[in-house]
Amino acid sequence: MRVAHEAPLSIIRKVQQYTDYDYALVHLFEESFDYYQFFQEAVDRGRYVILDNSIFELGTAFDMDNFATYVEELKPSAYIVPDVLEDCQGTIDNFKEWNSKYKDLPGKKMGVVQGKDWNEIQRCY
């Protein structure tokens, strides 16, 4: 089992000492160059970094085209394809669009499962 934890920039280096990988929230890249730079340095050092689309923080996923730009620039180990909260079909459609538009991005793409009930969750999975 691997451990990660989001942390504010003021303590992120200390938290990193206790975690196995880093988890970056993409919307914070636009708020703080230092936040972006922290994760760029982590990638450059070979640390495993997952880039999240910030859906829970923003209420909707970060803009797909801008997210792809950050994936291309940062080159995270993995990234979470923009999904749609509690929307099975929207999440499936986003994943298909992503696969069509952004086939050659670096890192592993991660899909998530969304739905309003068990049947939708199963269908999305």
C-alpha positions in Angstrom: 0.0 0.0 0.0 1.2 3.5 -0.9 0.4 6.6 1.1 -0.1 10.2 -0.2 -1.7 13.2 1.2 -2.5 16.7 -0.1 -0.9 19.5 1.8 -0.7 23.3 1.7 2.4 24.6 0.1 3.6 25.9 3.5 4.1 22.3 4.8 4.2 20.3 1.6 7.9 19.5 1.8 7.5 18.1 5.4 4.5 16.0 4.4 6.5 14.6 1.4 8.9 13.0 3.9 6.0 10.8 5.2 4.4 9.9 1.8 5.2 7.5 -1.0 4.1 9.7 -3.8 2.7 13.2 -4.5 -0.8 14.3 -5.5 -1.1 17.6 -7.3 -4.3 19.6 -7.8 -4.1 21.2 -11.2 -6.2 24.3 -10.4 -3.5 25.4 -7.8 -0.9 25.6 -10.6 -2.7 28.7 -11.8 -2.8 30.2 -8.3 0.8 29.6 -7.4 3.9 29.1 -9.6 5.7 27.8 -6.4 3.1 25.0 -6.2 3.7 24.1 -9.8 7.4 24.3 -9.4 7.3 22.0 -6.3 5.7 19.2 -8.4 8.0 19.8 -11.4 10.9 19.3 -9.1 9.3 16.1 -7.7 8.9 14.8 -11.3 12.5 15.8 -12.1 13.7 13.8 -9.1 11.8 10.7 -10.3 9.1 10.9 -7.6 5.8 9.4 -8.5 3.3 12.3 -9.1 -0.4 12.0 -9.8 -2.1 15.1 -11.4 -5.7 15.5 -10.4 -8.3 17.4 -12.4 -9.6 19.3 -9.3 -13.2 18.3 -9.8 -14.0 18.2 -6.1 -12.4 21.5 -5.4 -13.9 23.3 -8.4 -17.3 21.5 -8.6 -16.5 20.6 -12.3 -13.3 19.3 -13.8 -10.6 21.6 -14.9 -10.9 22.6 -18.5 -9.8 19.6 -20.6 -7.6 21.5 -23.1 -5.8 23.4 -20.3 -5.5 20.2 -18.3 -3.8 18.5 -21.3 -1.4 21.4 -21.5 -0.4 20.9 -17.9 0.0 17.1 -18.4 2.3 17.8 -21.4 4.4 20.3 -19.4 4.6 18.5 -16.1 4.8 15.0 -17.4 3.3 13.5 -14.2 3.6 9.7 -13.6 -0.2 9.5 -13.9 -3.1 11.9 -14.3 -6.9 11.7 -13.8 -8.8 12.3 -17.0 -11.4 15.0 -16.4 -14.7 13.4 -15.3 -18.2 14.7 -14.4 -19.4 14.4 -10.9 -22.2 11.8 -10.4 -22.6 11.6 -14.2 -21.9 8.3 -15.7 -22.5 9.2 -19.4 -20.7 12.5 -19.1 -17.7 10.8 -17.6 -17.7 8.1 -20.3 -18.1 10.8 -23.0 -15.2 12.8 -21.5 -13.0 9.7 -21.4 -13.8 9.0 -25.1 -13.1 12.6 -26.1 -9.8 12.5 -24.1 -8.7 9.3 -25.8 -9.5 10.8 -29.2 -7.8 14.2 -28.7 -4.9 13.4 -26.4 -3.5 10.0 -27.3 0.1 10.8 -26.9 0.4 12.6 -23.6 3.1 11.4 -21.2 2.2 9.4 -18.1 -0.5 6.9 -17.3 -4.1 8.1 -17.7 -6.5 7.2 -15.0 -10.3 7.0 -15.4 -12.7 7.4 -12.5 -16.1 6.0 -12.0 -19.1 8.3 -11.6 -22.8 7.7 -11.3 -25.9 8.4 -9.3 -26.8 4.8 -8.5 -25.3 1.3 -8.5 -26.4 0.6 -12.1 -24.7 3.8 -13.4 -21.6 3.1 -11.4 -21.4 -0.4 -12.9 -22.0 0.9 -16.4 -19.3 3.6 -16.0 -16.8 1.0 -14.7 
